[in-house]
Amino acid sequence: MLKPTKHTNIKYSVIYIAGKILGFLKKETLIKYEDLKEMLVNEIGVKAKNNIDFSLTFLFAIGKIEYLKNIDAITLINDKNEN
């Protein structure tokens, strides 16, 4: 569900989930992939599973996160221009 429709529940959208991911990463800075998925499902609901990977891809594409393959974790990339 990359393109929302009038029937889209906004809390399952890629942008909303991406915002939640950034919020979690600002608190912990490094989160294992499975733990992040579990955190999102607990906070948003089971339907969030469909868009977690799309949200991570979106954040990676815009340079906000980095995937650490050796430990299967996501980390926040600090941009010095942000507040």
N, C-alpha and C positions, 0 to 999 in steps of 0.2 A: 504494500500500500504506500507507494511513494507519492501518488497524486490523490489528494483528498477529494471526497465527494460530499454531497449534502447528508449522506448517511454515515459519514466517518465520525467515530468517537475520537475526539482530538487527543485524549490521553493515551491512545495507542499509536499516535502518529510518530514518524521518524524524528521530527523536530522536538517534540515533547520528550521522547525517550532520550534523545541526544542531550537535552538540557539536564535531565535527571542524571545521566552518566557524568556530565561535567560537574554537577553538584557533588556526587559521590567522590569523584577524583580530587576535587578541591579539598575535601576533608581528609582523604587517605593517601592521595598521590599515586599509590600503586595498588592495584586490585587484580587478583587472579581472575581469569575469564569466567570460570564456573561460578565463583563467588559473586561476581558482578551480575551475571544472569540471575542468580538466586535473589540478590538484593532487589533487582528490578521487578521480578515476578512477585516478590513479597509486597513491594510498594505499589505497583501499578495493577498487577493481575496477570493471569496465565496468558491472556491474549497478547501481552507485550512480547512474548517469545517470538512471534512472527516478524517483528521489526527490530529486534536487538542488533542483529548482524548488519542490517541496513544502516542503523544509526551509528554503529561503530565505523562502518565504511565511510559514511558521511563525515564524521569527525576526523578520521584519518586523512581523507581527501582535502580537507580544509586546514590541515596541519595542527590540529588541537591535541591529538593523542598519538601515542606510539605503541606498537605491539612488541613485546619482548618475547620472542619465540622460545628462547631457552628455558624460561620459567612460566610460559603460557600466561602472561599477565599484560594488563593495559596500564600505561602511565600517562600522566598529563605532561604536555610539553609547555614549558613556561615561555611565554612571549613577553619580552621586555617592554613592549609598547602598550601592554594592557594595564589596567588599574587593578 
